[in-house]
């Protein structure tokens, strides 16, 4: 189409508007925005390059202000902010209002320090799904135990947590899971199974938590272990019945041990008391025997002194004393052999009566004493015969 064609500069019904028309409409809008052409005045002049440059500068200023405003951010009291410049660490900010160069120059990461995160080891979904490769562990006494526990942790250093720990994992659960499994296996491998199943659960959890914290600090992870909870500890299902029998046997052992200790506590004091009493009685008997022997020795020495002075007299006296002791404690029947009486009378009824009364009156307290019998009355001839017998016996001894 030639330039002198009357259709030049005009648009068709279906063609796009030309550049002059677009500039004119834009100038009209700017004039209306800033108060131009009010009240139906003169038509607007054609937009100039100066007006176009001013409008573009204003738009750029507005865009720049909005872009700069995106750099403001607020950090809560329980959070830390980490500022990155082209992905490189710049600073860590605390609570309050802060500003950084907007994207894409600088970015920020807000990390919560108090939010408690949780990792489950040996199970998932609060124990509904078991993970045997994590739960089965070997104890210090070469037994297998099924453990399920959870680890609660939070962030203590936002910079270390972002750069040394996350590695694509927003909460660093994979790292904490691996560290927790390694630590609990080490602690369990040094403890017997009975200790883990009974009184040692809390201690095992504490020791595992301390070891986890040491490993995480060595990695400079910025993670702090809050608590380790052992939710379940039991033998594997395949040996549960045998283990129950072993536990029952252990309970029986403890019961029998308690009964034995109770019996010992009852018998030993009695035995000690009896031993002390017997020892006292033995000491008393020894002292009594020694005293009696010493008294006998003293009397024998006295008798010996007297005997050395008058042996015959002393022998007669000793003989008479001995016969007196013997005859005074026995029942006697004296017979006169020279009386010429052919009939010998023995008072058997009186002897039986005296013997029966002596047995009836005997008691355990006086078991060593003998009943003294009263001599049977005889006539003067029998007494004389007895005296003569005693005299003849002394004469035989003197010879």
JOCORPE-V853286 format. One record per residue. N is the residue number from 1. RES is the residue in one small letter. PSI is psi in radians with two decimals (none if undefined). OMEGA is omega in whole degrees, 0 to 359 (999 if undefined). Layout:
n: (N:N)
res: (RES:RES)
psi: (PSI:PSI)
omega: (OMEGA:OMEGA)
This chain:
n: (1:2:3:4:5:6:7:8:9:10:11:12:13:14:15:16:17:18:19:20:21:22:23:24:25:26:27:28:29:30:31:32:33:34:35:36:37:38:39:40:41:42:43:44:45:46:47:48:49:50:51:52:53:54:55:56:57:58:59:60:61:62:63:64:65:66:67:68:69:70:71:72:73:74:75:76:77:78:79:80:81:82:83:84:85:86:87:88:89:90:91:92:93:94:95:96:97:98:99:100:101:102:103:104:105:106:107:108:109:110:111:112:113:114:115:116:117:118:119:120:121:122:123:124:125:126:127:128:129:130:131:132:133:134:135:136:137:138:139:140:141:142:143:144:145:146:147:148:149:150:151:152:153:154:155:156:157:158:159:160:161:162:163:164:165:166:167:168:169:170:171:172:173:174:175:176:177:178:179:180:181:182:183:184:185:186:187:188:189:190:191:192:193:194:195:196:197:198:199:200:201:202:203:204:205:206:207:208:209:210:211:212:213:214:215:216:217:218:219:220:221:222:223:224:225:226:227:228:229:230:231:232:233:234:235:236:237:238:239:240:241:242:243:244:245:246:247:248:249:250:251:252:253:254:255:256:257:258:259:260:261:262:263:264:265:266:267:268:269:270:271:272:273:274:275:276:277:278:279:280:281:282:283:284:285:286:287:288:289:290:291:292:293:294:295:296:297:298:299:300:301:302:303:304:305:306:307:308:309:310:311:312:313:314:315:316:317:318:319:320:321:322:323:324:325:326:327:328:329:330:331:332:333:334:335:336:337:338:339:340:341:342:343:344:345:346:347:348:349:350:351:352:353:354:355:356:357:358:359:360:361:362:363:364:365:366:367:368:369:370:371:372:373:374:375:376:377:378:379:380:381:382:383:384:385:386:387:388:389:390:391:392:393:394:395:396:397:398:399)
res: (x:x:x:x:x:x:x:x:x:x:x:x:x:x:x:x:x:x:x:x:x:x:x:x:x:x:x:x:x:x:x:x:x:x:x:x:x:x:x:x:x:x:x:x:x:x:x:x:x:x:x:x:x:x:x:x:x:x:x:x:x:x:x:x:x:x:x:x:x:x:x:x:x:x:x:x:x:x:x:x:x:x:x:x:x:x:x:x:x:x:x:x:x:x:x:x:x:x:x:x:x:x:x:x:x:x:x:x:x:x:x:x:x:x:x:x:x:x:x:x:x:x:x:x:x:x:x:x:x:x:x:x:x:x:x:x:x:x:x:x:x:x:x:x:x:x:x:x:x:x:x:x:x:x:x:x:x:x:x:x:x:x:x:x:x:x:x:x:x:x:x:x:x:x:x:x:x:x:x:x:x:x:x:x:x:x:x:x:x:x:x:x:x:x:x:x:x:x:x:x:x:x:x:x:x:x:x:x:x:x:x:x:x:x:x:x:x:x:x:x:x:x:x:x:x:x:x:x:x:x:x:x:x:x:x:x:x:x:x:x:x:x:x:x:x:x:x:x:x:x:x:x:x:x:x:x:x:x:x:x:x:x:x:x:x:x:x:x:x:x:x:x:x:x:x:x:x:x:x:x:x:x:x:x:x:x:x:x:x:x:x:x:x:x:x:x:x:x:x:x:x:x:x:x:x:x:x:x:x:x:x:x:x:x:x:x:x:x:x:x:x:x:x:x:x:x:x:x:x:x:x:x:x:x:x:x:x:x:x:x:x:x:x:x:x:x:x:x:x:x:x:x:x:x:x:x:x:x:x:x:x:x:x:x:x:x:x:x:x:x:x:x:x:x:x:x:x:x:x:x:x:x:x:x:x:x:x:x:x:x:x:x:x:x:x:x:x:x:x)
psi: (2.35:2.75:-0.49:0.09:2.33:-0.28:-0.01:2.35:-0.09:2.75:2.61:3.03:-0.49:-0.07:2.86:2.69:2.64:3.09:-0.65:-0.71:-0.68:-0.73:-0.65:-0.72:-0.67:-0.66:-0.63:-0.70:-0.71:-0.69:-0.72:-0.56:-0.63:0.37:0.14:2.63:0.76:2.59:0.32:0.67:-2.72:2.66:2.64:2.54:2.92:2.38:2.40:3.00:-0.55:-0.78:-0.69:-0.71:-0.67:-0.73:-0.69:-0.65:-0.69:-0.74:-0.73:-0.65:-0.74:-0.77:-0.72:-0.67:-0.75:-0.72:-0.72:-0.58:-0.40:-0.16:-0.17:2.47:2.75:2.34:2.22:2.91:-0.44:0.31:2.92:2.46:2.41:2.13:2.30:2.36:1.92:0.68:-0.07:2.46:2.37:-0.97:2.88:2.25:2.59:-2.73:2.65:-3.06:2.30:2.87:2.49:2.88:2.30:2.93:2.43:0.18:-0.95:2.66:2.95:2.66:2.21:2.15:2.24:2.31:-0.32:-0.20:2.14:2.12:2.74:2.40:2.29:2.34:2.21:-0.15:2.93:2.76:0.86:0.68:-0.06:-0.52:2.03:2.63:1.59:-0.62:-0.35:-0.53:-0.60:2.18:2.76:2.26:3.10:-0.43:0.47:0.61:2.82:2.35:2.58:1.95:2.46:2.18:2.89:2.64:2.20:2.33:2.84:-3.03:2.29:-0.29:1.88:-0.71:-0.86:-0.64:-0.70:-0.70:-0.46:-0.15:-0.88:-0.99:0.87:-0.16:1.94:-0.64:0.10:0.62:-0.59:-0.75:-0.83:-0.66:-0.81:-0.74:-0.74:-0.77:-0.74:-0.76:-0.76:-0.58:-0.67:-0.74:-0.77:-0.62:-0.20:0.14:2.52:2.75:-0.64:-0.68:-0.68:-0.70:-0.39:-1.73:-0.11:0.18:-0.86:-0.71:-0.71:-0.76:-0.74:-0.79:-0.69:-0.71:-0.73:-0.72:-0.68:-0.78:-0.69:-0.75:-0.78:-0.66:-0.64:-0.56:-0.13:0.90:-0.36:0.24:2.44:2.20:2.18:-0.85:2.58:2.12:2.13:1.82:-0.47:2.43:2.02:2.81:2.85:2.67:-0.51:-0.46:0.31:-0.73:-0.79:-0.65:-0.64:-0.69:-0.71:-0.68:-0.72:-0.71:-0.69:-0.68:-0.71:-0.70:-0.78:-0.68:-0.82:-0.64:-0.73:-0.74:-0.73:-0.71:-0.68:-0.74:-0.73:-0.70:-0.44:-0.68:-0.72:-0.80:-0.67:-0.76:-0.69:-0.70:-0.75:-0.73:-0.70:-0.71:-0.77:-0.64:-0.72:-0.74:-0.70:-0.71:-0.72:-0.74:-0.74:-0.79:-0.67:-0.76:-0.74:-0.74:-0.74:-0.72:-0.72:-0.68:-0.72:-0.70:-0.72:-0.74:-0.69:-0.69:-0.70:-0.76:-0.68:-0.70:-0.78:-0.65:-0.65:-0.43:-0.79:1.52:-0.77:-0.80:-0.69:-0.63:-0.73:-0.73:-0.76:-0.67:-0.80:-0.73:-0.70:-0.80:-0.63:-0.75:-0.69:-0.86:-0.45:-0.33:0.32:2.78:2.28:2.51:2.03:2.30:2.28:1.93:-0.38:0.20:-0.27:0.22:2.09:-0.36:2.09:2.09:2.16:2.11:1.26:-0.60:-0.72:-0.63:-0.74:-0.69:-0.77:-0.67:-0.71:-0.74:-0.58:-0.69:-0.63:-0.57:-0.05:2.45:2.78:-0.54:-0.44:0.68:-0.45:-0.18:2.58:2.54:2.20:2.14:2.53:2.27:2.57:2.36:2.25:2.96:3.06:-0.49:-0.71:-0.70:-0.73:-0.68:-0.69:-0.72:-0.67:-0.67:-0.72:-0.71:-0.73:-0.62:-0.67:-0.65:-0.72:-0.66:-0.64:-0.53:none)
omega: (180:182:179:177:180:179:181:180:178:181:174:181:184:183:179:178:180:187:181:180:178:179:181:178:179:178:178:179:178:179:177:180:183:172:180:176:179:176:177:181:181:178:183:176:179:181:179:179:180:179:179:179:178:178:179:178:178:179:179:179:179:180:179:178:178:180:179:181:178:179:178:178:183:178:180:181:181:184:171:177:179:182:180:176:185:177:181:182:177:182:174:183:178:184:178:180:182:178:174:177:184:177:12:181:181:175:181:174:178:183:177:180:185:179:182:178:187:176:179:180:180:180:176:177:175:174:182:180:180:175:187:182:175:189:185:182:180:181:181:178:173:172:179:181:180:183:173:180:180:182:175:183:173:184:176:178:185:181:180:180:183:189:186:192:195:177:180:179:186:183:179:182:180:179:181:179:180:179:181:180:179:182:183:176:179:181:180:181:178:185:176:185:180:178:181:185:187:189:188:184:182:180:178:180:180:180:178:178:178:179:176:181:178:180:180:177:178:176:185:186:185:182:177:178:180:183:174:181:175:185:183:176:183:175:176:183:183:183:183:182:179:179:177:177:179:178:178:177:177:177:176:178:179:180:179:178:178:178:178:178:178:178:179:179:179:186:186:177:178:179:178:177:178:179:179:180:178:178:178:178:179:178:179:178:179:179:180:180:180:179:179:179:178:177:178:179:180:179:179:178:178:179:180:178:180:181:179:180:182:185:184:180:182:178:178:181:179:179:180:179:180:179:179:179:182:186:182:183:181:177:188:172:182:182:177:183:183:182:179:181:181:182:179:183:175:180:183:180:178:178:178:179:179:179:179:179:179:179:181:183:181:179:178:181:181:183:181:183:178:178:179:181:178:181:178:181:177:183:185:179:178:178:180:179:178:180:179:178:179:180:179:178:179:179:179:179:181:178:999)
